[in-house]
Amino acid sequence: MRLILIFLITSFVSVGVNSYSQTARLSVNMESATIEEIFDAIEKQSEYIFFYQDQNIDLNRVVSIEVEHKTINEVLDELFKDTGNTYQIKDRQVLIGFDNSKVKSKNEQKEPNNESLQPQKKTITGKVTDANGEPLPGASIIVKGTTIGVTGDVDGNYTLEIPNDAEVLVFSFVGMKVQEIAIGEQTQINISLEEETFGLEEVVAVGYGVQKKTNLTGAVSQIEADKISARPSASITQSLQGALPGLNIKNTTGDPRSTPEINIRGFNSINGGSPLVLIDGIEGNLNLINPTDIESVSVLKDAASAAIYGARGAFGVILVTTKKGVEGEPVITYNNNFSFTTPTARTDFITNPYDYGKIVDAAIYGYNGSSFTGYNDADWERIKRVADGEVAPYNELQANGTFKFFNKTNWYDYLFRKYQSSQNHNISVSGGTKKLKAYLSGRVYKSNTIQKIVDEDYKKYNLKSNIAYQVNDWLEISDNIQYSVGDTKEFGGNRNGWGDTWTYTKNYLYAFMPTQIDGVPYDMYGESDHASLEAGNSWVRNYYKQFINTFRAKLTPIKGLEINFDYSNRINHSGVSTRLNEFQYLTTDHITLSNVGINRLTETRTETNYDALNLFGTYSRTFATKHNLKLMVGFNQESSDQDVILAEQGGLSNPEYANLNLGTEVLRADGSAQLWAVQGYFGRFNYDFENRYLLEFNARYDGSSRFPSESRWGFFPSVSTGWI
């Protein structure tokens, strides 16, 4: 549907004899063009603007038209001949409608007087208005299941001739909810249509409120839930990659558990920096939220839009709004996603031991004139036969007690999976009445990692509930609860302590060397990474639990005034357990058994309590029908209290367990704490003239406990203008 400001239709006024439609002349010469293309051509060479609804006109109908120096009436008469389309012209506005009674079939044209073959009809009249009783010009009225219909005139009145057996009329208008009315014995049907959720224009989330997209003067982008759900993933950051202009998301490692780098318009500082992320109005972590719970994501990209958040919005702001209950019968939704990922980097490394050995020897010979493998001509023939599969891999004892190795090892295939699987399950329930609405959802996510020797799982769980209650005409209260849990265990370790999966691509994993000898891991040069994996008792476990509760109240005491209050409390508990163990492996060309590693347990616990309070009010008013004002002022306060405890024990008595009580040697006992608080006073003033000339002021006066008392307050203003 044409995105035309529909309310302009109501500005039709009577004009004198010398109106624009009588004096303007058009010339249109187009072959095999669509109706829409002809409309565009007329608008380009004149001041006419077309208004229509898609169901009333076939915009893709192909016609040829040739008129020279004709009035708009003459052009449209030619264009709509025998189509049933009607039109009204008010100065420079052209309203297109449809009257099915004006379309004649071939039989009707041949037998115009054969009334006995026509079904009996009756006439319905009425008026279409909005909730305030204002007429809706151009509203569509059709008989359900047919193409029989008309559009209302500029006063919202309509007259429709329908078959006697017609049962339901469908009323629709841009920005309004479609309504169906049973006809019965009625001959006059007046109806009042209700606005859609956001009225006649799309709105986007901005700092402490929403604004019409057409009235934005700052740089703001937004993506809705339907587009997010079209890109299913475990993390919203993956869904947002490439989805919003100016939002750059980069994964710096191949680990799916890592937090990606996020910047807006490529901007940060030499000391780093990242956008401020607000989830339902409070600071949060994008990786901990369930993507299917998200209603929309807005990105504030410039100073004009982000100044309302002060210094913390210096690198831009990401606003996430989660879903709430909607009026209607309870709707239960379940979806799942099973996926497989594979590395994008090439993994077709040289695994042929003969070729590998030749390349290594050539490199070393060119460097210092020696041989790395120590193979003679007979040895090269042996390794070639192993590579070709003619002889099973083996190790040969030499006279000096050393061994020569004739193996065929694909180290990448031994260490890493070719495919990583994951599964994601979501269920939600939404519904309610005008007084009480609720939304409840849950998510279970599980995936394995790229490491192949020991199974590792990455798990996420999410629960969310939102309940909103309309106490009376001027007060609504709601409570939003989010609970998330994550748990992952990564295996690794080496002779000196810890080495994770991502360090196993060492240059000395040679294709002619074995992974094991007689069931014991072998590592020629003693790094022993894969030997620790084979033992399977050195690992790092990361887990977190997050609980957020937000209480909100919205008051509308008088027309045009809205007061919002919200208080949030967030409790984060996270922990890191590092369990290192001793293990055995074979090393050197003498195949020597070595006992290496560290017997140690390190426990770190972090608990954070965060509180946020927001109180702001918005007042909107229109003067003389052309001057639109909106003023928003508010107060924000946040505080955080974090405690960190670390304990480390050595000499644990049982390698299969991880508990500090099993330790025999206290290595460390430490801790830390962090307290901070911020306060801010903020405001925004919007003015527009006829929704065309726009002006906006934003300002914030912020104070932070992180700075000395004499310099902890700052003022952050912005001003922007626009023209539509």
C-alpha positions in Angstrom: 0.0 0.0 0.0 1.2 3.5 -0.8 2.9 5.0 2.3 1.0 8.3 2.0 0.0 10.3 5.0 -3.6 9.3 5.0 -4.8 12.0 7.3 -4.1 14.5 4.5 -7.3 13.2 2.9 -9.3 14.9 5.6 -7.9 18.2 4.5 -10.0 18.2 1.3 -11.7 21.6 0.9 -14.0 23.1 -1.7 -12.4 25.2 -4.3 -13.7 27.7 -6.9 -14.3 27.3 -10.5 -10.6 28.0 -11.4 -9.3 25.0 -9.4 -6.0 23.3 -10.2 -7.8 20.2 -11.7 -9.5 22.4 -14.2 -6.5 24.4 -15.3 -3.7 21.8 -15.2 -3.0 19.9 -18.4 -1.3 16.5 -18.7 0.4 14.6 -21.5 0.9 10.9 -21.1 2.3 8.6 -23.8 3.1 5.2 -22.4 3.1 1.7 -24.0 2.5 -1.5 -22.0 2.9 0.3 -18.7 1.3 -0.7 -15.3 -1.2 1.5 -13.6 1.3 2.2 -10.8 3.9 3.4 -13.4 1.3 5.8 -15.0 0.4 7.2 -11.5 4.1 7.9 -10.9 4.4 9.6 -14.3 1.4 11.9 -13.6 2.8 12.8 -10.1 6.2 13.7 -11.6 4.8 16.1 -14.2 2.1 17.6 -11.9 1.2 18.4 -8.3 -1.4 15.6 -8.1 -1.1 13.0 -5.3 -2.9 9.6 -5.6 -4.7 7.9 -2.6 -5.9 4.4 -2.8 -6.0 1.0 -1.1 -4.6 -2.1 -2.8 -7.8 -4.1 -2.8 -9.6 -1.3 -4.7 -7.3 -1.2 -7.7 -5.1 -3.6 -9.7 -1.8 -1.6 -9.8 -0.2 -4.3 -12.0 -2.7 -4.0 -14.8 -0.9 -3.3 -18.1 -2.3 -0.7 -20.4 -1.2 1.7 -23.2 -2.3 5.3 -23.1 -1.7 8.3 -25.3 -3.2 11.7 -24.3 -1.9 15.2 -25.1 -2.7 18.3 -23.1 -5.7 16.8 -21.3 -7.2 17.4 -17.9 -6.9 14.9 -15.1 -10.6 13.9 -15.5 -10.0 13.1 -19.2 -6.9 11.1 -18.4 -8.6 9.0 -15.7 -11.7 8.4 -17.8 -9.5 6.9 -20.4 -7.5 4.9 -17.9 -10.5 3.4 -15.9 -12.9 2.8 -18.8 -14.9 -0.5 -18.1 -12.9 -1.3 -15.0 -15.3 -0.3 -12.2 -12.7 2.1 -10.7 -14.1 5.5 -9.6 -12.3 8.6 -8.6 -12.8 11.9 -6.8 -10.6 15.0 -7.3 -10.2 17.6 -4.6 -7.8 20.2 -5.9 -4.5 18.3 -6.1 -5.6 15.1 -4.4 -7.0 12.1 -6.3 -8.9 9.5 -4.3 -9.3 6.2 -6.2 -12.2 3.9 -5.3 -14.1 0.9 -6.8 -17.7 0.3 -7.6 -18.4 -3.3 -8.6 -21.9 -2.4 -10.0 -20.2 -0.5 -12.8 -18.4 -3.6 -14.1 -20.5 -5.4 -16.8 -19.8 -9.0 -18.0 -20.0 -9.9 -21.6 -23.5 -11.5 -21.1 -24.7 -8.3 -19.4 -23.5 -6.3 -22.4 -25.4 -8.5 -24.8 -28.6 -9.0 -22.7 -28.9 -5.8 -20.7 -32.6 -6.3 -20.2 -32.6 -9.9 -19.0 -33.2 -9.0 -15.3 -34.6 -12.5 -14.5 -31.1 -13.9 -14.7 -29.6 -11.5 -12.2 -29.6 -12.3 -8.5 -31.9 -10.1 -6.3 -30.0 -7.3 -4.6 -30.4 -4.8 -1.8 -28.7 -1.6 -0.9 -26.7 -0.9 2.2 -25.8 2.6 3.3 -23.8 3.9 6.2 -20.8 5.9 7.5 -17.3 4.9 8.6 -15.6 6.9 11.4 -12.7 6.6 13.8 -13.0 6.2 17.6 -13.5 10.0 18.0 -16.4 10.1 15.4 -14.2 11.7 12.7 -15.1 10.4 9.2 -12.6 8.1 7.5 -12.5 9.1 3.8 -11.7 6.3 1.4 -12.5 3.5 3.8 -13.0 0.1 2.0 -16.2 -1.8 2.3 -16.5 -5.1 0.6 -18.7 -8.2 0.8 -16.6 -11.0 2.4 -15.4 -13.6 0.0 -16.2 -11.5 -3.1 -14.9 -8.5 -5.1 -18.1 -6.6 -4.5 -17.2 -3.4 -2.8 -16.9 0.4 -2.7 -14.9 3.1 -1.0 -16.4 5.8 1.3 -16.5 9.4 0.2 -14.7 12.3 1.8 -17.3 12.3 4.6 -17.0 8.6 5.3 -20.4 7.8 3.7 -20.9 4.9 1.5 -23.7 3.2 -0.6 -23.2 -0.4 -1.6 -25.5 -2.7 -3.7 -25.1 -6.3 -2.6 -26.7 -9.7 -3.3 -29.5 -10.7 -1.0 -27.5 -13.8 0.1 -24.5 -11.7 1.2 -23.8 -12.3 4.9 -20.8 -10.3 6.1 -19.3 -6.9 5.2 -15.6 -6.2 5.8 -14.5 -2.7 6.7 -10.9 -1.6 6.5 -8.8 1.6 6.5 -5.1 2.3 6.6 -3.8 2.2 10.2 -7.1 0.7 11.5 -8.1 -2.8 12.6 -10.1 -4.7 10.0 -13.7 -5.3 11.2 -16.3 -7.7 10.0 -20.1 -7.0 10.5 -22.9 -9.5 10.0 -25.5 -8.0 7.6 -28.7 -9.8 8.6 -31.7 -7.6 7.8 -29.8 -4.4 8.2 -29.9 -1.8 5.4 -27.9 0.9 7.3 -24.6 0.0 8.9 -22.5 2.7 10.7 -19.2 1.6 12.1 -16.4 3.0 14.2 -12.9 1.5 13.4 -10.2 1.1 16.1 -6.6 2.1 15.6 -3.9 -0.4 15.3 -1.3 -0.6 18.1 0.9 2.2 16.7 -1.9 4.2 15.0 -1.4 5.6 11.5 2.4 5.7 11.5 5.3 3.4 12.3 7.1 4.3 15.5 10.6 3.4 16.7 12.0 3.1 20.2 14.3 6.0 21.3 15.7 7.0 24.6 12.9 6.9 27.2 10.0 6.6 24.8 9.0 6.1 21.2 8.8 8.5 18.2 7.2 8.5 14.8 9.8 7.2 12.3 8.9 10.1 9.9 9.6 12.6 12.7 13.1 11.4 13.6 15.9 13.9 13.3 18.6 11.6 14.7 20.2 8.5 13.2 18.1 5.5 14.4 17.7 2.1 12.9 15.3 -0.6 14.1 14.6 -4.3 13.4 11.4 -6.0 14.4 10.7 -9.5 15.8 9.6 -11.1 12.5 13.0 -10.3 10.9 14.9 -11.5 13.9 13.0 -14.8 14.0 13.8 -15.3 10.3 17.4 -15.7 11.3 17.3 -18.3 14.2 20.4 -18.5 16.3 21.4 -19.0 19.9 22.5 -15.4 20.4 20.9 -12.2 19.3 24.3 -10.9 18.2 24.4 -13.5 15.5 20.9 -12.6 14.3 21.8 -8.9 14.1 25.0 -9.4 12.0 24.4 -7.5 8.8 20.8 -6.7 9.7 21.1 -3.1 10.8 23.1 -0.4 8.9 26.0 1.0 11.0 26.0 -1.9 13.5 29.2 -3.9 13.2 29.5 -7.2 15.0 32.8 -9.2 14.7 33.7 -12.5 16.3 37.4 -12.4 17.1 37.7 -16.1 17.9 36.1 -19.3 16.5 34.7 -20.1 19.9 30.9 -19.8 19.8 30.8 -19.1 23.5 32.9 -15.9 23.2 31.4 -12.4 23.3 31.8 -10.7 19.9 33.1 -7.1 19.5 30.3 -4.6 18.8 30.7 -1.1 17.5 28.4 1.4 15.9 29.7 3.0 12.6 33.1 1.6 13.4 33.7 4.1 16.2 35.4 3.6 19.5 38.5 4.9 21.2 42.2 3.8 21.4 41.2 2.4 24.8 38.4 0.4 23.4 34.8 1.2 24.2 31.5 -0.3 23.2 27.8 0.7 22.8 25.6 1.1 25.8 23.2 -1.9 25.8 19.8 -1.4 27.5 17.3 -4.3 27.7 13.9 -3.1 28.7 15.4 0.1 30.0 18.3 -1.3 32.1 21.9 -2.1 31.2 22.3 -5.7 30.2 24.3 -8.4 28.2 23.0 -9.3 24.7 24.4 -12.8 25.0 22.2 -13.7 28.0 18.9 -12.9 26.4 16.7 -15.3 24.4 16.4 -14.0 20.8 12.8 -15.2 20.5 11.8 -13.0 23.5 12.8 -9.8 21.6 10.1 -7.6 20.2 12.5 -5.0 18.6 16.0 -3.7 18.6 16.8 0.0 18.0 20.3 1.4 17.4 21.0 5.0 18.3 23.9 5.9 16.1 24.7 9.6 16.5 24.9 12.3 19.2 21.5 13.7 18.4 19.8 10.4 19.4 22.3 9.1 22.0 22.9 12.4 24.0 19.9 11.5 26.3 22.1 8.8 27.8 25.1 11.2 28.5 28.7 10.0 28.6 27.7 6.3 28.5 26.1 6.8 25.1 29.4 8.1 23.6 29.8 5.0 21.4 26.1 4.6 20.6 23.2 2.9 22.3 21.4 -0.4 21.6 17.9 -0.5 22.9 16.3 -4.0 23.2 12.5 -4.3 23.9 11.2 -7.7 24.9 7.7 -9.1 24.2 4.7 -8.6 26.4 1.3 -10.2 26.5 -1.4 -9.2 24.0 -5.1 -9.1 24.3 -6.9 -12.2 23.0 -7.3 -15.9 23.6 -4.1 -17.7 24.9 -1.7 -18.5 22.1 0.9 -21.3 22.7 3.9 -21.2 20.4 6.6 -23.8 20.2 9.6 -23.8 17.8 12.8 -25.6 17.6 16.0 -25.4 15.5 18.5 -28.2 14.9 21.7 -27.0 13.2 25.2 -28.1 12.2 28.1 -25.8 11.7 31.4 -26.4 10.1 34.6 -24.3 9.9 34.9 -21.9 7.0 38.7 -22.1 6.9 40.3 -24.8 4.8 41.1 -28.0 6.7 42.6 -30.0 3.8 46.0 -30.0 5.3 48.7 -32.4 4.1 48.2 -35.7 5.8 50.3 -37.9 3.6 53.3 -38.7 5.7 55.6 -39.1 2.7 54.8 -35.7 1.3 54.8 -34.1 4.7 58.2 -35.5 5.5 59.7 -34.4 2.2 58.4 -30.8 2.7 59.7 -30.6 6.3 63.2 -32.0 5.3 63.4 -29.6 2.4 62.6 -26.6 4.7 65.1 -27.7 7.3 67.8 -28.4 4.8 67.4 -25.0 3.2 67.7 -23.5 6.7 70.7 -25.3 8.2 71.6 -28.1 5.8 70.4 -30.9 8.0 67.6 -33.5 7.8 64.7 -33.3 10.2 63.2 -36.8 9.7 66.6 -38.6 9.5 65.1 -40.9 6.9 67.5 -42.6 4.4 66.4 -43.9 1.0 65.0 -47.2 2.4 63.1 -45.2 5.1 61.5 -43.0 2.4 60.3 -46.2 0.6 58.8 -47.5 3.8 56.9 -44.3 4.7 55.7 -44.2 1.1 54.2 -47.7 1.5 52.6 -46.6 4.8 51.1 -43.5 3.1 49.8 -45.7 0.2 48.1 -48.1 2.7 50.3 -51.1 1.7 51.8 -51.4 5.2 50.2 -50.6 8.5 51.8 -47.8 10.5 54.7 -48.9 12.8 57.6 -47.6 14.9 61.1 -49.1 14.4 63.7 -49.4 17.2 67.2 -48.3 16.2 70.5 -49.6 17.4 71.1 -46.5 19.5 67.8 -47.0 21.4 65.9 -44.4 19.5 62.9 -45.0 17.3 62.0 -44.1 13.8 58.3 -43.4 13.1 56.4 -44.6 10.1 52.9 -43.5 10.8 50.0 -41.9 9.0 48.2 -39.3 11.2 45.6 -36.8 10.3 46.0 -34.5 13.3 43.2 -32.1 12.5 40.7 -35.0 12.2 42.0 -36.4 15.5 41.6 -33.2 17.4 38.6 -31.4 15.9 35.1 -32.2 14.7 34.1 -31.6 11.2 30.6 -30.7 12.2 29.3 -29.2 15.5 25.6 -29.8 16.3 23.3 -27.6 18.3 19.6 -27.6 19.2 17.4 -24.8 20.4 13.9 -25.2 21.8 11.5 -22.3 22.6 8.0 -22.3 24.0 5.8 -19.3 24.9 2.3 -18.5 26.0 0.7 -15.1 25.4 -2.8 -13.8 25.9 -5.2 -11.8 28.1 -8.0 -9.4 28.4 -8.2 -5.6 28.3 -7.5 -5.5 32.0 -4.9 -8.3 32.4 -2.3 -9.5 29.9 0.5 -12.0 30.3 3.5 -13.5 28.5 5.5 -16.5 29.6 8.4 -18.2 27.7 11.2 -20.7 28.1 14.2 -21.7 26.1 16.6 -24.6 26.2 19.8 -24.5 24.1 22.6 -27.0 23.8 25.6 -27.3 21.5 28.9 -29.2 21.4 32.2 -27.6 20.7 34.8 -28.2 18.0 37.1 -30.3 20.2 36.7 -34.0 19.5 38.6 -36.1 22.0 36.4 -35.3 25.1 32.7 -34.4 24.8 32.0 -30.8 25.8 28.5 -29.3 26.0 27.5 -25.6 26.1 24.1 -25.2 27.7 21.8 -22.2 28.1 18.4 -21.9 29.8 16.0 -18.9 29.8 12.7 -18.1 31.5 10.7 -14.9 31.1 7.4 -13.7 32.4 5.6 -10.4 31.9 2.2 -9.5 33.5 0.5 -6.2 32.9 -2.7 -5.1 34.8 -4.9 -2.1 33.9 -5.9 -0.9 37.3 -8.2 1.8 36.0 -8.4 4.4 33.2 -5.3 6.2 34.3 -3.0 3.6 35.9 -1.3 0.5 34.5 1.2 -1.6 36.4 3.4 -4.5 35.2 6.1 -6.8 36.4 8.8 -8.3 34.1 10.9 -11.2 35.3 13.9 -12.7 33.4 16.0 -15.7 34.6 18.9 -17.1 32.6 21.5 -19.8 33.3 24.5 -20.9 31.3 27.0 -23.7 31.9 30.0 -24.8 29.9 32.9 -27.2 30.6 36.1 -27.0 28.4 38.7 -29.7 28.6 42.4 -29.0 28.0 45.7 -28.7 30.0 49.3 -29.3 29.4 52.5 -30.1 31.2 52.7 -26.6 32.7 49.1 -26.2 33.7 46.4 -25.0 31.3 46.2 -25.1 27.5 42.9 -24.9 25.7 41.7 -26.4 22.4 42.6 -23.4 20.4 46.4 -23.9 21.1 46.5 -27.4 19.5 47.5 -26.3 16.0 51.2 -26.6 16.8 53.7 -26.8 14.0 55.2 -30.0 15.4 52.2 -32.3 15.0 53.8 -34.2 12.1 51.9 -36.6 9.9 54.5 -39.4 10.3 54.3 -39.2 14.1 51.7 -41.3 16.1 49.0 -40.0 18.5 49.5 -43.0 20.8 51.8 -45.9 21.4 50.3 -49.0 23.0 47.4 -46.9 24.2 49.5 -44.1 25.8 49.5 -40.6 24.3 52.8 -39.7 22.5 54.2 -36.3 21.9 57.7 -36.0 20.5 58.5 -32.6 21.8 56.8 -32.7 25.1 54.0 -30.1 24.8 51.5 -32.9 25.8 48.3 -30.9 25.0 46.5 -33.9 23.5 47.8 -36.2 26.2 45.9 -34.1 28.8 42.8 -34.3 26.7 43.1 -38.1 26.5 43.3 -38.2 30.3 40.1 -36.1 30.4 40.6 -34.7 33.9 41.8 -31.2 33.4 39.1 -28.7 32.6 37.7 -25.2 33.1 34.0 -24.8 34.0 32.3 -21.4 33.4 28.7 -20.9 34.6 26.4 -18.0 35.5 22.9 -17.3 36.9 21.1 -14.1 36.3 17.8 -12.9 37.8 16.1 -9.6 36.8 12.9 -8.2 38.2 11.4 -5.0 36.8 8.3 -3.3 38.3 6.7 -0.6 36.1 3.8 1.8 36.5 2.3 4.1 33.9 0.1 6.9 34.8 -2.0 9.1 32.4 -3.7 11.5 34.8 -4.7 14.1 32.2 -4.9 14.2 28.4 -1.5 14.5 26.8 0.5 13.6 30.0 2.1 10.2 30.6 4.2 9.5 33.7 6.4 6.4 33.8 8.1 4.8 36.8 10.2 1.6 36.8 12.5 0.0 39.4 14.8 -2.9 38.5 16.9 -5.3 40.5 19.4 -7.6 38.9 21.3 -10.3 40.7 24.2 -12.0 38.9 26.1 -15.0 40.2 29.0 -16.4 38.1 31.8 -18.8 38.8 34.9 -20.2 37.2 36.3 -23.6 38.4 39.7 -24.6 37.0 40.7 -28.2 37.8 44.2 -29.3 36.7 45.5 -32.8 37.1 48.6 -34.8 36.5 48.8 -37.2 33.6 51.2 -39.5 31.8 52.5 -39.5 28.2 55.4 -40.7 26.1 57.9 -38.3 24.7 61.2 -38.0 22.8 62.5 -40.4 20.2 63.3 -42.8 23.0 59.6 -43.1 23.8 60.2 -42.1 27.5 57.2 -42.2 29.9 56.8 -38.9 31.7 54.5 -37.8 34.5 53.7 -34.2 34.2 51.0 -31.6 35.0 49.7 -29.8 38.1 47.3 -31.1 40.8 45.4 -27.9 41.5 41.8 -26.5 41.9 41.0 -22.8 41.6 37.6 -21.4 42.4 36.4 -17.9 41.6 33.0 -16.6 42.6 31.5 -13.3 41.6 28.2 -11.9 42.8 26.8 -8.6 41.6 23.7 -6.7 42.8 22.5 -4.0 40.5 19.6 -1.5 41.0 18.1 0.9 38.6 15.4 3.5 39.0 13.8 5.6 36.2 11.1 8.3 36.6 10.1 10.3 33.6 7.1 12.1 32.3 6.0 13.1 28.8 3.6 15.8 27.8 2.3 16.3 24.3 0.1 19.0 23.0 -1.0 20.5 19.6 -1.7 24.2 19.2 -3.7 25.7 16.3 -3.7 22.3 14.6 -0.2 22.9 13.1 2.2 23.3 16.1 3.0 20.0 17.8 5.0 20.1 21.0 6.3 17.2 23.2 8.3 17.7 26.4 10.0 14.8 28.3 11.9 15.2 31.6 13.1 12.5 33.9 15.5 11.2 36.6 17.7 8.1 36.6 19.7 6.4 39.3 21.8 3.2 39.2 24.1 1.5 41.6 26.1 -1.7 41.6 27.7 -3.8 44.4 30.1 -6.5 43.3 32.1 -9.1 45.4 34.7 -11.4 44.1 36.2 -14.3 46.0 39.1 -16.5 44.9 40.5 -19.6 46.6 43.1 -22.1 45.3 44.3 -25.4 46.7 46.9 -27.9 45.6 47.6 -31.5 46.3 44.0 -32.7 46.0 43.6 -36.3 47.3 41.3 -37.5 44.5 41.8 -36.6 40.8 38.1 -37.4 40.0 36.7 -34.7 42.2 36.9 -30.9 42.4 36.4 -29.6 45.9 38.6 -27.3 47.9 38.1 -29.5 51.0 40.2 -32.2 49.2 43.3 -30.0 49.0 46.3 -30.3 51.2 48.1 -27.1 50.2 46.6 -23.6 50.4 48.0 -21.7 47.5 45.8 -18.6 47.4 42.9 -17.0 49.2 41.9 -13.6 47.8 39.0 -11.3 47.1 37.9 -7.9 45.8 34.9 -5.6 45.8 33.6 -2.9 43.5 31.0 -0.3 44.2 29.7 2.4 41.9 26.7 4.6 41.3 25.4 7.1 38.8 22.7 9.7 38.8 21.3 11.6 35.9 18.7 14.2 35.0 17.6 14.2 31.4 15.1 15.8 29.0 14.0 16.1 25.5 11.9 18.8 23.7 10.3 18.1 20.3 8.6 20.6 18.1 7.2 20.2 14.6 5.2 22.4 12.3 2.6 20.6 10.3 4.6 17.4 10.8 7.1 18.7 8.3 9.6 21.1 9.9 11.2 19.3 12.9 13.3 20.5 15.9 14.6 18.4 18.7 16.7 19.2 21.9 18.2 16.5 24.1 20.2 17.0 27.3 21.5 15.0 30.2 23.2 16.1 33.4 25.1 13.1 34.7 27.1 12.3 37.8 29.3 9.3 38.5 30.9 8.0 41.7 33.9 6.9 39.6 35.2 10.4 39.4 36.4 12.8 42.2 33.6 14.7 43.9 34.7 18.0 42.5 34.5 16.8 38.9 32.0 14.0 38.7 29.1 15.9 37.0 28.9 16.7 33.3 26.3 18.2 30.9 25.7 16.5 27.6 23.4 18.4 25.2 22.4 18.0 21.5 20.2 19.7 19.0 19.0 18.5 15.6 16.6 19.7 13.0 14.9 18.1 10.0 12.6 18.7 7.1 10.3 16.2 5.4 
